C-alpha cells in the first residue's frame, strides 16, 4: 500500500512502500496552508514503513497537504516522491458540519435573490445621483437552471438521487 489520500484526525494510520536504498534514512514532509510537519519512516526488508498512532494524528491540523518523501544518505538529500493528502476533522470533535457543495450554496443564494427580487420588484433605481442596477431576472433564472443541474449531479454522485436511465430505440 502506498501513501493514503485521506486520513481522519485521531485515527491510527499505517502504510508502506517499496524502496531502493535501505541504507538511507527517509522522512515525509507535509506542507499545508497553515502548518507544516514531518513524519519519520522506518526501513525494514526493502520496505519503508510508516505507523502513526492516534495520539500523533490527533495533533494534525485539518486541511489539504502536499507531501514530499525525502531520502538522505548522510551527504545528499533526494526527493523520492510527492503527492497530496487530505486530513479530515475528527467527527467526534464536530458539533455540526455543512456538507453542501459549492453548487448547492450558490443555488440557495440565487433562489434567495430571486425571492427578494419578486418581493421588491426593482431591477434598477437611483437615489441622489447614485444608481444601482441588479442582475436581470432572466439571468438569475438561467443561473438557477444551470446550478440546479450541477446540484443534481452532486446528489447523484453522493447516491442521494437516482440517475435516470435513458432508453434508446429505433
Secondary structure, 3 states (H helix, E strand, C coil): CCCCCEEECCCCEEEEEECCCCCCEEEEEEEECCCEEEEEEEEECCEEEEEECHHHHHCCCCEEEEEEEEEECCCCEEEEEEEEEEEECCHHHCCCCCCCCHHHHHHHHHHHHHHHHHHHCCCEEEECCEEEECCCHHHHHHHHHHHHHHHHHHHHHHCCCCCCCCCCCC
